[in-house]
Amino acid sequence: MDLRKLKNEDKLDLCRKYYLGGFASLPFLWFINSIWFFKDAFLKEEYTEQKQIRSYVIRSMIGTVIWTAIITIWIVIFQLNRVSWGDAADAMSFIIPRGIP
């Protein structure tokens, strides 16, 4: 999709949908929203919808950082404790490593 062809109202609507979609267990949409609308939010000349788009982009960036931190913390905790958690950790794993714990 080429954002240059969209009207500013449509850009705002699309930005809002991607922002709200991030709350539906799809936080990668926040990352996409941040990248896709960054120029419109910060680098283009002022227009009516820009303030709202900027707000959604900033919140999407914050959501991306928080989600990335949470998933990173979970990965570290899981990797450090996988063996001691026994069968429960194996049930959470897609790939069960072979070997002696």
C-alpha positions as CSV (number, residue, x, y, z in Angstrom):
1,M,0.0,0.0,0.0
2,D,1.3,3.4,-0.9
3,L,0.5,5.9,1.9
4,R,1.2,8.8,-0.5
5,K,-2.1,8.0,-2.3
6,L,-4.2,8.1,0.8
7,K,-6.1,11.1,2.1
8,N,-5.0,12.3,5.5
9,E,-8.3,11.2,7.0
10,D,-7.7,7.7,5.7
11,K,-4.2,7.7,7.0
12,L,-5.5,8.6,10.5
13,D,-8.1,5.8,10.3
14,L,-5.5,3.2,9.2
15,C,-3.1,4.4,11.9
16,R,-5.8,4.1,14.5
17,K,-6.8,0.6,13.3
18,Y,-3.1,-0.6,13.5
19,Y,-2.8,1.0,17.0
20,L,-5.9,-0.7,18.3
21,G,-5.0,-4.0,16.6
22,G,-1.8,-4.1,18.8
23,F,-4.1,-4.6,21.8
24,A,-5.7,-7.7,20.2
25,S,-2.6,-9.8,21.0
26,L,-0.9,-8.5,17.8
27,P,1.8,-6.2,19.2
28,F,3.8,-6.5,16.0
29,L,1.2,-4.1,14.5
30,W,2.6,-1.4,16.8
31,F,6.0,-1.9,15.3
32,I,4.6,-1.7,11.8
33,N,2.5,1.4,12.7
34,S,5.6,3.1,14.2
35,I,7.6,2.5,11.0
36,W,4.9,3.1,8.5
37,F,3.6,6.4,9.8
38,F,6.8,7.9,11.2
39,K,7.3,10.3,8.3
40,D,3.7,11.4,8.4
41,A,3.8,12.0,12.1
42,F,7.1,13.8,12.5
43,L,8.7,14.8,9.1
44,K,5.9,16.2,7.0
45,E,4.5,19.7,7.1
46,E,1.7,20.4,9.6
47,Y,-1.8,19.2,8.7
48,T,-5.0,18.7,10.7
49,E,-4.7,14.9,11.4
50,Q,-1.0,15.0,12.1
51,K,-1.3,15.5,15.9
52,Q,-3.5,12.5,16.3
53,I,-1.3,10.3,14.0
54,R,1.7,11.5,16.1
55,S,0.0,10.4,19.2
56,Y,-0.8,6.9,17.8
57,V,2.8,6.5,16.5
58,I,4.3,7.5,19.9
59,R,2.0,5.1,21.8
60,S,2.8,2.4,19.2
61,M,6.5,2.9,19.8
62,I,6.0,2.7,23.6
63,G,3.9,-0.4,23.2
64,T,6.6,-2.0,21.0
65,V,9.3,-1.3,23.5
66,I,7.2,-2.6,26.4
67,W,6.2,-5.8,24.5
68,T,9.8,-6.4,23.4
69,A,11.0,-6.0,27.0
70,I,8.3,-8.4,28.3
71,I,9.0,-11.1,25.7
72,T,12.8,-10.8,26.3
73,I,12.4,-11.1,30.1
74,W,10.1,-14.2,29.6
75,I,12.6,-15.8,27.2
76,V,15.5,-15.3,29.7
77,I,13.5,-16.6,32.7
78,F,12.2,-19.6,30.7
79,Q,15.7,-20.5,29.4
80,L,17.2,-20.2,32.9
81,N,14.5,-22.3,34.6
82,R,13.4,-24.7,31.9
83,V,15.1,-27.7,33.4
84,S,14.0,-27.1,37.0
85,W,10.4,-26.6,35.8
86,G,10.3,-30.2,34.5
87,D,7.3,-31.4,32.6
88,A,5.5,-28.1,32.8
89,A,8.3,-26.4,30.8
90,D,8.4,-29.3,28.3
91,A,4.6,-28.8,27.8
92,M,5.3,-25.1,26.9
93,S,8.1,-25.9,24.5
94,F,7.7,-26.4,20.8
95,I,11.1,-28.1,20.5
96,I,12.2,-30.3,23.4
97,P,16.0,-30.4,23.6
98,R,17.6,-33.8,23.9
99,G,20.3,-34.6,26.4
100,I,20.8,-34.9,30.1
101,P,19.5,-31.9,32.1
